[in-house]
Amino acid sequence: MAYYQEGIWIDWVDALSEENCLVVDDFITDHELSIFLDYFQENLKEDDFKKAGIGTGSDFQLKSQVRGDYIRWLNREQDIALADFFERVDEAIARFNRYCFLSLSGSEFHMAHYPKGTFYKRHLDQFNQRSNRLISVILYLNKDWKSGDGGELKLYLDDHEKTVAPIAKRIVFMRSDQVEHEVLETHVDRYSLTGWLLYQPPGLTFLA
């Protein structure tokens, strides 16, 4: 199923190529937002989120002075309430492969909850010994977000900085190996579906 016309994707790909990031408002419908946010809240009540860390494998560390979010990794087969989201991810993969020649072949996503007072310091979405994350993706679920609530995404681009408000239904795509970024301190609970579009060589599986 195609959610957006080909011409719109071409414009988006051009924008991503020019600035290494793309911000799109109203990427999902109000109905989808309601479903995704309800499912998010259900999982929060089940206390199924874990404190997020930095690094992977033997390099994994919990550092509250660097990041304060809590996450729950998603599984397509289990998280069927998010089926429409995964379909949109697949469409993005197909379009980026067609127009950017990226050879994307998979994705990994989690729910991200930033409690009041938390943040994520400036970083790049790449591990020291793993470079298969090509495009970072953030879909915001913050209904009724308003100026002063905090939790903005700050992007450090080649010749300027850009601050993105975490408004509900807004999605951000950015080059994982090019764009350093941070999450500014949030003054309210902040919710998103966050992850990466991946290059995975045949027969090789990467673990988060």
C-alpha positions in Angstrom: 0.0 0.0 0.0 1.4 3.4 -1.0 0.5 6.2 1.4 2.1 9.0 -0.6 2.3 9.8 -4.2 5.6 9.3 -6.0 6.1 13.0 -6.6 5.9 13.7 -2.9 8.6 11.1 -2.2 10.9 12.6 -4.8 10.6 16.0 -3.2 11.3 14.4 0.2 14.3 12.5 -1.1 15.7 15.7 -2.7 15.4 17.5 0.7 17.1 14.6 2.5 19.9 14.6 0.0 20.5 18.4 0.3 20.5 18.6 4.1 21.0 15.0 5.3 17.7 15.4 7.2 14.0 15.6 6.4 11.1 16.7 8.6 7.6 15.9 7.5 4.4 17.0 9.4 1.2 14.9 9.4 3.0 11.8 8.3 0.3 9.7 9.9 -3.4 10.2 10.4 -5.2 11.3 13.6 -6.7 7.8 13.8 -3.2 6.2 13.6 -1.9 8.6 16.2 -4.7 7.5 18.6 -4.0 3.8 18.0 -0.2 4.2 18.3 -0.4 6.4 21.4 -2.9 4.1 23.2 -0.7 1.1 22.5 2.3 3.1 23.8 0.4 3.9 27.0 -0.7 0.3 27.5 2.9 -0.8 27.4 4.0 1.9 29.8 1.4 0.6 32.3 2.8 -2.9 31.9 6.2 -1.5 33.0 7.8 -3.1 30.0 10.3 -0.4 29.3 14.0 -0.6 30.2 16.5 2.1 30.9 18.4 3.0 27.7 22.1 2.9 27.5 24.9 3.7 25.1 27.1 1.3 23.0 26.3 -2.3 22.1 27.5 -5.8 23.2 30.4 -5.6 25.6 30.5 -1.8 25.2 27.0 -1.3 26.5 26.8 1.1 29.4 24.0 2.9 31.4 24.9 6.6 31.7 22.2 8.8 33.1 24.4 11.9 32.5 24.3 11.1 28.8 20.7 9.9 28.2 17.6 9.4 30.4 15.1 7.7 28.2 13.4 4.3 28.6 12.8 2.1 25.7 10.9 -1.0 24.6 12.1 -2.8 21.4 9.4 -3.5 18.9 8.6 -6.8 17.1 6.4 -6.8 14.0 4.9 -10.2 14.7 4.0 -9.3 18.3 3.2 -5.5 18.0 0.4 -5.9 15.6 -1.3 -2.7 16.8 1.6 -0.9 15.0 1.1 -2.7 11.7 0.2 0.6 9.8 3.4 2.1 11.1 5.5 -0.8 9.9 3.8 -0.5 6.5 4.9 3.1 6.3 8.4 2.1 7.2 8.4 -0.4 4.4 7.3 2.3 2.0 10.1 4.6 3.1 12.6 1.8 2.6 11.3 1.1 -0.9 11.4 4.8 -1.9 14.9 5.4 -0.4 16.2 2.4 -2.2 14.8 3.5 -5.5 15.8 7.1 -5.4 18.9 7.1 -3.1 20.4 3.7 -4.1 20.9 2.9 -0.4 20.3 -0.9 -0.5 18.2 -0.8 2.7 17.1 -4.3 3.7 15.6 -4.0 7.2 14.8 -1.9 10.2 14.8 -1.8 14.0 12.5 0.3 16.1 11.6 0.9 19.7 9.2 3.0 21.7 11.1 5.8 23.5 9.8 7.4 26.6 11.6 10.5 28.0 10.2 11.2 31.5 10.1 14.8 32.7 13.6 16.2 33.3 15.4 13.8 30.9 17.5 14.4 27.8 20.0 12.8 25.4 23.3 14.5 24.9 24.8 15.2 21.5 25.7 12.0 19.7 25.8 10.2 16.3 23.6 7.1 15.6 26.5 4.8 14.9 28.3 2.2 17.0 32.1 1.9 16.9 32.2 -1.5 15.3 28.8 -1.5 13.5 27.8 0.9 10.7 24.7 -0.7 9.3 22.4 2.1 10.5 21.9 4.3 7.4 18.7 6.4 8.1 17.5 7.4 11.6 13.8 7.7 12.0 11.7 9.4 14.7 7.9 9.6 14.7 6.5 11.8 17.5 3.4 10.9 19.4 3.2 14.0 21.7 -0.4 15.1 21.6 -1.0 18.7 22.6 2.7 19.5 22.7 3.2 23.2 23.1 6.1 25.7 23.2 7.9 25.4 26.6 7.3 21.7 27.0 10.9 21.0 25.9 12.2 17.8 24.4 13.1 19.3 21.1 15.5 17.5 18.8 18.5 19.6 18.0 20.3 18.8 14.8 23.9 19.8 14.1 24.2 20.1 10.3 27.1 21.0 8.1 26.8 24.8 8.3 24.0 25.4 10.8 21.9 24.0 13.6 18.2 23.1 13.4 15.8 22.6 16.3 12.7 20.4 15.7 9.7 20.5 18.0 8.4 17.0 18.9 4.9 17.6 17.6 2.5 14.7 17.2 2.4 13.1 13.8 5.7 14.7 12.8 8.5 12.4 11.5 12.2 13.0 11.1 14.5 11.1 8.8 18.2 11.8 9.0 21.5 10.2 7.8 22.7 8.2 10.8 26.4 8.5 10.0 26.2 12.3 9.2 24.0 14.1 11.5 25.0 14.6 15.2 21.9 15.5 17.3 20.6 15.7 20.8 17.3 15.7 22.7 17.0 18.8 24.8 15.6 18.4 28.4 11.9 17.7 28.4 9.5 19.3 30.9 6.7 16.8 30.2 6.6 13.1 29.3 7.8 12.7 25.7 6.8 9.8 23.4 8.1 8.6 20.1 8.6 5.6 17.9 12.3 5.7 17.1 14.6 3.5 15.1 16.8 3.0 12.0 16.6 1.8 8.4 19.4 -0.7 8.0 21.7 -2.3 5.5 22.0 -5.9 6.3 24.2 -8.1 4.1 22.5 -11.4 3.2 22.9 -14.1 5.9 24.0 -11.6 8.5 21.8 -10.5 11.4 22.7 -7.6 13.7 21.5 -7.5 17.3 20.5 -4.2 18.9 
